[in-house]
Amino acid sequence: MVAQGGLISEIATLGPVDRRWLSVTISSGKRKQPTLAQLRAFTAVAEHLHFRDAAAAIGMSQPALSGAVAALEEALGVALVERTTRKVLLSSAGERLAVRARAVLAEMGALLEEAEAVRAPFTGVLRLGAIPTVAPYLLPTVLRLVHERYPQLDLQVHEEQTAGLLEGLHSGRLDLLLLAVPLGVPGVSELPLFDEDFVLVTPLGHELGRRSGIPREALRELNLLLLDEGHCLRDQALEICREAGREIRGGGAAPVTTTAAGLSTLVQLVAGGLGCTLLPRTATRLEATRGSKVLTSSFAGPAPSRRIALAMRTATARSAEYEELAAALREAMSPLPVRITGAAD
């Protein structure tokens, strides 16, 4: 043990760089280290610029979130946010440190993921996100496969639109996605599962009902009903209309005056005589046979279609596990009215 006088003498012999290191070490010891909970709270505020919305996004009460951000500011010794009565702004320091905080959380997520992958494949939690136009029709097959083949896997399912799923994948909130591709998103790899055709759904008595070989050009004059904004199926339907030569006005296909939040509602609108719609073939058994109030028709080949795939972070430590799961899903989905695709397709 060095006496006080000896310690002072030792410090006097240090060079400027060593003294600076010693100063930082001593001051750091007096200051509390930031916690992951504080970093999550701060990054949520940085993303939403609203304390209530940020708290809801990460499942934390607003007072707890405010306290976590304040504690982080105290630990770092800088003001991160500027609070006003109407909105929240990041300080210049907050803008810089938000980037670092996201990187720290991403690395921590990668660390946990790596440890889970090393421990044993197909064990632990797998957070699967699925779009609403896929979840009701494919999840029974997915859940049955997981139950029978991977009983140690804790599968947790989240249904959201594509934008929310991609945000969850990038942030580490979700591990794997089941959705329509291509996405064209950097850092995200796709594992194709199958292609499926769209069918035309019409009311009873419609001239195109129960027909096969319908030309795409027939879509030019139909009163077409679509899903609400944000659904990828809406965008796919509009693209099919463009390919058919239908005029697109203001982001919509004319005339489109009624939309729906889900396929079930969309089919009920068709049954009520408000128009026609496009439906993925995997959805027809559940949606288009209720009470026989609608008719389905097929298009001439090549029919308009969509591709369904699993999507994962490109750098995930569980890539081999997810590729094996994709292969198992292709096999399990082969009885469905789809065209199974290979991993390299």
N, C-alpha and C positions, 0 to 999 in steps of 0.2 A: 504493500500500500504506500502511495506517495504522499508525504506530508504536504500541507498547503504551500509552504515556502518552496518545497521541491517542485511542486506542480507549476508554480508561477515561473520558476527558473526553466523548467522544461518548455513551457509555452514560449518563453522569450527566445528560445533557440530555434523555433519553427520558422520556416520560410513563409512568404505571403500566401502561396497556394495552400499550404498545410493549415495555416491559420484560418483561411476562408472555409476550408473543409470542416475544421473543428467548430467554427462558428455556426455553420449550417447544421452540423450534427447536434450541437447543444440546443439550438433553437427548435429543431425538429422534434427533439425529445420532449419539449414542453407542449407541443401542439398535438391534438388528437388527430389520428389518421382518418381520412374519409372512409365511409362504409359503402358497400355495394348498394344498400338500400337508399342511401343519400344520393348516389350517382344515378340510380334508376329514377328517383323522384325528380332530380334536376333535368335529366335528359327528356323526361316526359313533359316538363314545363317548357323546355326549349323547343320541343316539337309542337305543342299545342298553343303555347303562349296564353294559357288560361289555366288557373289552378284547379277549378272544378272539373274541367274536361281532362286535364292531366291525371287528376286523382282517380277519375272513373276509368281511364284507360289502363291503369296499372293496379286497379283494385285496392286502392288505399283511400282512407278518409281524407277530406281536404285539410283539416287541422294537422293530421299526421304528416301529410305531404309538405305543407308550409313549414312545419317544424324541421323536417328533414333537409329542406333547402337552406333554411336558416343555419342549421348545424353545419352543413357543408360549407357555407360562406364563412362561418367562424373557424372551421378547421383549416380552410385554405387562406384565410385572411384577406379575402377580396369580395367585393359585391358582385354577384352573378346576375341578378335581375333588378329591374327598375319597376317598382310597383306603383300603379296609379289607380285611381278610382274606377277607371274604365277598361284598362287593359294592362297586360304585362309585357315588358320589353326586356331583351337581353342587354346587359351592359357589354362594352367592348371586351372585357375580360370574360364575360359569360359566353360570348360568341366563340372565342378562342378555346375556352376550356370545355365547351359542349362537344367539340370534335374529339378531344382527348377522352372525355367521359364515355362517349359512344364506343371508342376504340377499346377502352378498358373492359366495358361490359361485353363487347363482342369476343374479346380474348378469353374472358372468364367463361362465357358460354361454350367456346371452342374447347377449353380445358375440360369442362364437365362432360361435353360430348365425347371427347377423346377417351376419357376415363371410362365412360359407360360402354363405348365400343370395344375397348380392350377387355373389359370385365367379361362380357359374353354377348354374342350377337342375339338379337331377338329377345332381349330381356329389358326390364325397366320400362320407362315411359316413351311412347311414340305419339307425338302430337300431330295428327293428320288434319289438314284443312281441305275442305271440298266446296266447290261452287254449288249454289242452289239448284242448278239445272242438271247436276250429276248426283248429288248426295242421295236423294230419295230412291234412285233407280239402281245405283251401283253399290251403295253401302251394305245392303243385305249380303251380297256376294263377298265383299271385303271382310265384313265381320265374321261371316261363317268360315272363311279361309283362315283368319287370324285365330279364331277359337279352336279350330281343328289342328292347324299346323304349328302355330306359335303360341301355345297356352301361357307361356311366361311373359308375353308381351302385353304391357298395359297400354292399350290403344285408347287415345282420347281424341274425339272428333269435334271439329269446329267448322260450322257452315258460315261462309262469308262470300262476298263478291270478290272478284279477282284482285282488285287493288288492295283490299284489306288483307287477303291471303299473302300477297307478295310482300307487303309491309311486315307481316308477321314472320315470314320466312327470313327476311333480311335482318330483323331485330333479334331473332332467336326465339321468338314467342311460339313459332311453329317449326316442326322438323321436316315435314313432307307435305306436298300439295297434290290434290287430285283435281285436275281442271283441263280446260280446252287449251290447246297450243296451236301454233307457235307463240311463244311469249316474246322472244328477242330481248331478254333482260340480261345484262352482264352479271356474271357471278351466279347464274342459275342454269343448271343442267336439266334436260328433259329426258325422261325414260318413256317412250311411246308405248301405249297399251293397245289401242284399237282405233279404227275409223268407223264412223257410223253415218248413215244417210239421214237426211231430213225428209219428213213426209209432210204433205199438205193436209191440214185439218179443216174441214168445211162443215157448215150446218146441214141438217137433214134436208134433202130435196135439192141441194146445190148441184148445178150442172157438172161440176168437176168431181163430185163425190164418188168414191170407190172406183176411180179410174186408175189405170197404170200407163206409164209412158207419157206423162204430162210434160210438155215442153216448158222450160224455165220462163219463156216469154209470157206464159199465162199469168205470171206474177205482176206484169205491168199494169193490169187494170183491176186487180183484186183490191177490195177493202181489207188491207192487211193489218192485223192486230199484233202489237209488239210488247215485249217486256219493258219495264221502266229503264231509264238511264242508269248506267253502271253495270248492267248485266252484259257479259260478253256475248250471250246468245242474241241479244238485240243487235250488237255490232255485226255479228255473223249474218243475221237475217238481212240487214241493210246492205251488206256486201253482196249477198246473193241477188238482191234486187238490182244493184248496180250492174252486176254481170248480165242480168236479164234485160238490161236496157231501160230500167225504170228510172224516172226522174227523181232525184233526191233534192229536197228543199229544206234548208235550215236545219240540217242534221237529222231530218226524218224523211221517210218515204211518203210521198203524197198519194192518196190521203190517209193519214194516220191520226185519228182524233182520240183514240182510247188506248190506254196502256194498262199493264197489270204488274204486280210485284212478284208473281210466281206463275209457274206453268199451269197449276190447277185452276187458278182464277182465269187465266188466259183461255183455257179450254171451255170453261163455263160461259165466258163471254161469246165464244163461237157458238156454243149450244143455244145461247139466247138470240142468235141471229144477228149479232153486231158485226160480223166479218169472218175472215179466215185467218189462219196462222200457220207457222212452221213449227214442227215438233221433232226433236231428236227421236230416232226410232226406239231407243231404249226406254223412252218415256211413254210410248203409246199404250203398252199393256196396262199401265197403271192409270193413265190420264184419259185415254181416248176410247175406253170401252165402258165407261160408267153410264149405265142406262141406255146405251146406244143412241145418245142424243147428238153425236157428231159422227162424221165419216172421215176416213183417211184415204189418201191417194198417194201414189208413188210417182216420182219424176222419171223422165227418160234418162238413160245413162249418157255420160257420167252424171249421176245425181249429185245435187249439192250435199256436202258432208262436212263433218268436223272431226278433228283428231283429239282423243283424250289421252292424257299422259300423267305420269307422276313427275313432279318437279322438286329438285333438291338444291341446296347450296352446293356449288361446284367444289368447294374446298372441304366439304363435310367429311368427318372421319368415318362416317357410317355408309359411305358410298357403296361398298361391296354388299352390305346388308340390304340397302335399298334396291340395288340391281337384282338381287336374288328375290326380293319381294315382288318386283315388277314382273319377273319371269313367272312366278307362282300366280300372279293375278292374271296374266295372259292366258294361262292354262285354265284358271277358274272361270274366266269370262268367255271362253270359247263357245259355250252353248247360247250366249246372248245373240241377238240379231245384229252382229257387228262383224267387221273384218279385222282379225288380230294382226297387229304389226310386229315386226321384229325390232330388236333393240337398236339396230343400225339403220332402220327405215327413216 
